[in-house]
Amino acid sequence: MSYLSSRQSKQQKTLSDMAPLLSLKNISFDVHRQRLVSNINLTIGAQETISLIGPNGAGKSTLVKLILGLLTPTEGDIVAHHHIRLGYVPQRFSVPAILPLRVKDVLAQADKRRLSATERDYIFERLSLSSLLSRQMHHLSGGETQRVLLARALLDKPNLLILDEPMQGLDPDTEALLYAFIDALPEFLRCAMLVVSHDLHWVMKGSRRVICLNKHICCEGQPAELAVTPAFQDLFGHHYEQPYVHKPHACEHHAPHEV
């Protein structure tokens, strides 16, 4: 029921040689006697990319808030590596028109010691931010806002980047730009990623590990093996079937959708 930190090792090792960045152990969360997520067990390793999918009301955003420490589990523990550094891109972000907040003000809040000037310039160039720096945040389009938020998260050089449906509601060109950027992060930005996505085509094409959530973990595995499980097909139909590899862990019952 607490957000814990792993004990510091006596010897300095790289993150990839050590315990997982994050471990969720038997996590459940209730609100007003309603269980939003139940018995979640999940580990995230260094530089691992995980896609989290599920229907509306499945508890995806609740799980993200638990990982970020914005919510406290009703049951279970979240164990974080002592070197964990989180980056977060929310699903939606709005700035009141009365608040004078420029793009460069948002980006200036990042720790300039984490990346070199050349590395920062790379992010600005790839996300086409130079022309936006003097603009007010509340004047930006949805796609421009998401590019700024992604840059802001990366400027702190996280080792775990959480993207909570960052493409929702964006135009196809912006979606393509952001997906291409995420898919090809340079070495200096490489990190573990947890991507909550509604885009099954992208998830099933590009992910190595997919977790299907419907208040509990219904099934998980590689896309080719996941698509043929009854739990996946019950939720998403048979449109993403791929050649069967081997049977991943899957539950035999399904929680009802949230109202």
C-alpha positions in Angstrom: 0.0 0.0 0.0 3.0 2.3 -0.3 5.3 3.8 -3.0 8.7 2.3 -2.1 12.3 2.8 -3.3 14.7 -0.1 -3.9 17.7 -0.2 -1.6 20.9 1.3 -3.0 23.4 -1.3 -4.2 26.8 -1.3 -2.6 28.4 -1.3 -6.0 27.6 1.1 -8.8 26.1 -0.7 -11.8 24.2 0.4 -14.9 20.4 0.3 -14.8 20.3 -2.5 -17.3 22.4 -4.7 -14.9 20.2 -4.1 -11.9 16.6 -4.7 -10.7 13.6 -3.5 -12.8 13.0 0.2 -13.0 9.5 -0.4 -11.6 7.6 -3.3 -10.1 3.9 -3.4 -9.3 3.0 -6.1 -6.9 -0.7 -7.2 -6.5 -1.9 -3.6 -7.1 -5.6 -2.8 -6.7 -7.3 0.5 -6.4 -10.8 1.4 -5.2 -12.9 4.5 -5.4 -16.2 4.6 -3.4 -16.2 0.8 -3.1 -15.8 0.4 -6.8 -12.6 -1.4 -7.9 -11.0 0.4 -10.9 -8.0 -2.0 -11.2 -7.5 -5.3 -9.6 -4.4 -7.5 -8.7 -2.0 -5.9 -11.2 1.5 -7.5 -11.4 3.9 -5.7 -13.7 7.6 -5.1 -14.1 9.3 -2.6 -16.4 12.9 -3.2 -17.2 15.6 -0.7 -18.4 15.0 0.4 -22.0 11.9 -1.9 -22.3 9.0 -0.7 -24.4 5.5 -1.8 -23.3 2.2 -0.9 -25.0 -0.8 -0.8 -22.7 -4.2 -1.3 -24.4 -7.8 -1.9 -23.4 -11.3 -0.6 -23.9 -12.6 2.6 -22.5 -13.1 2.4 -18.8 -10.5 -0.4 -18.5 -8.4 1.5 -15.9 -5.5 2.5 -18.2 -5.3 6.1 -16.9 -5.8 4.9 -13.3 -2.9 2.6 -13.7 -0.7 5.4 -15.1 -1.6 7.6 -12.1 -0.7 4.9 -9.7 2.7 4.5 -11.4 3.3 8.2 -11.3 2.5 8.3 -7.6 -0.6 10.5 -8.1 -2.8 7.8 -6.6 -2.0 5.5 -3.7 -2.9 1.8 -4.2 -5.7 0.4 -2.0 -3.8 -2.8 -2.0 -0.3 -3.9 -3.0 3.1 -2.2 -3.4 4.9 -0.2 -6.1 8.7 -0.6 -5.9 10.8 1.9 -7.8 14.5 1.7 -8.5 16.3 4.4 -6.6 17.7 5.9 -9.9 14.3 6.1 -11.6 13.6 9.3 -13.4 10.1 9.6 -14.8 9.0 11.5 -17.9 5.3 11.9 -18.6 3.2 13.1 -21.6 -0.5 13.3 -20.6 -3.5 12.6 -22.8 -4.7 16.2 -22.5 -3.1 19.5 -21.3 -4.7 22.9 -21.3 -3.5 26.3 -20.1 -6.0 29.0 -19.0 -5.9 31.9 -21.4 -5.3 34.3 -18.5 -2.0 32.6 -17.7 0.9 34.0 -19.8 2.9 30.9 -20.4 5.1 30.6 -23.4 6.5 27.5 -25.0 10.1 28.5 -24.0 8.9 29.0 -20.4 7.7 25.4 -20.3 10.9 24.0 -21.8 13.1 26.2 -19.6 11.9 24.3 -16.6 13.9 21.2 -17.7 17.2 20.5 -16.0 19.8 21.9 -18.5 22.5 19.7 -17.1 21.0 16.4 -18.3 21.5 17.1 -22.1 24.1 18.9 -24.1 23.2 22.0 -26.2 23.6 19.8 -29.3 21.2 17.1 -27.9 18.7 19.8 -27.0 18.9 21.2 -30.5 18.2 17.8 -31.9 15.0 17.5 -30.0 13.9 21.0 -31.0 14.7 20.3 -34.7 13.0 16.9 -34.9 9.9 18.1 -33.2 9.8 21.4 -35.1 9.7 23.6 -32.0 12.0 26.5 -32.9 9.1 28.5 -34.5 6.9 27.9 -31.5 9.2 29.1 -28.7 7.7 32.6 -28.3 4.1 31.5 -28.6 1.7 31.3 -25.8 0.8 27.7 -24.8 -3.0 28.4 -24.9 -2.6 29.5 -28.6 -1.2 26.1 -29.7 -3.0 23.4 -31.6 -3.4 20.0 -30.1 -0.5 18.6 -32.2 1.8 21.5 -31.3 1.0 21.1 -27.6 1.8 17.4 -27.7 5.1 18.1 -29.4 6.0 20.6 -26.7 5.0 18.2 -23.9 7.1 15.3 -25.4 10.1 17.6 -25.7 9.6 18.8 -22.1 9.6 15.2 -20.9 12.7 14.2 -22.9 14.7 17.2 -21.9 15.0 15.8 -18.4 16.4 12.6 -19.9 14.0 10.2 -18.2 14.8 6.5 -17.9 11.1 5.7 -17.9 8.9 7.7 -20.3 5.1 7.3 -19.8 2.9 8.3 -22.7 -0.8 8.3 -21.9 -2.6 8.2 -25.3 -0.6 11.2 -26.5 -1.9 10.8 -30.1 -5.6 10.9 -29.2 -7.4 13.5 -31.3 -4.4 14.5 -33.4 -4.4 14.9 -37.1 -2.8 12.1 -39.1 0.4 14.1 -40.1 1.1 14.9 -36.4 0.5 11.3 -35.4 2.9 10.1 -38.0 5.6 12.6 -37.0 5.3 11.7 -33.3 5.2 7.9 -33.9 8.3 8.1 -36.1 10.1 10.2 -33.5 9.3 7.8 -30.7 10.2 4.7 -32.8 13.6 6.1 -33.7 14.9 7.7 -30.5 18.7 8.3 -30.7 20.9 6.5 -28.2 21.2 9.5 -25.9 17.4 9.5 -25.4 16.9 5.7 -25.2 14.8 4.8 -22.2 12.0 2.4 -21.1 8.6 3.4 -22.3 5.1 2.6 -21.2 2.8 3.7 -24.1 -1.0 3.8 -23.5 -2.4 3.7 -27.0 -5.8 3.3 -28.7 -4.1 2.7 -32.1 -4.1 -1.0 -32.4 -2.4 -1.0 -35.8 0.6 0.8 -34.4 0.7 -1.3 -31.2 0.4 -4.6 -33.0 2.9 -3.6 -35.7 5.7 -2.0 -33.6 5.5 -3.3 -30.1 7.5 -6.2 -28.6 5.4 -6.5 -25.4 1.7 -5.7 -25.2 -0.4 -5.7 -22.1 -4.2 -5.9 -22.4 -6.0 -4.4 -19.5 -9.7 -4.6 -18.6 -9.5 -3.6 -14.9 -7.1 -6.6 -14.5 -4.5 -7.9 -16.9 -6.4 -10.1 -19.3 -3.4 -11.2 -21.4 0.1 -10.1 -22.3 2.8 -11.1 -24.6 4.3 -10.3 -28.1 1.7 -9.0 -30.7 1.9 -12.2 -32.8 1.0 -14.4 -29.8 -1.4 -12.0 -28.1 -3.7 -11.5 -31.1 -4.8 -15.1 -31.1 -5.8 -15.3 -27.5 -9.5 -15.5 -26.6 -9.2 -12.6 -24.1 -7.8 -10.3 -26.8 -10.3 -11.4 -29.5 -13.2 -10.9 -27.0 -12.2 -7.3 -26.5 -11.0 -6.3 -30.0 -12.4 -8.8 -32.4 -10.4 -11.0 -34.9 -9.0 -8.2 -37.1 -5.5 -8.3 -35.7 -4.8 -12.1 -35.9 -1.2 -13.0 -36.7 0.6 -16.4 -36.9 0.5 -18.3 -33.6 3.8 -18.4 -31.8 3.2 -19.7 -28.3 0.6 -19.2 -25.7 1.1 -16.2 -23.5 -0.2 -15.9 -20.0 -4.0 -15.2 -20.2 -6.8 -15.1 -17.8 -9.9 -17.1 -18.3 -12.4 -14.6 -17.1 -13.1 -11.0 -18.0 -14.0 -8.1 -15.7 -17.0 -6.0 -16.7 -16.5 -2.7 -18.3 -16.6 0.4 -16.1 -19.7 2.5 -16.4 
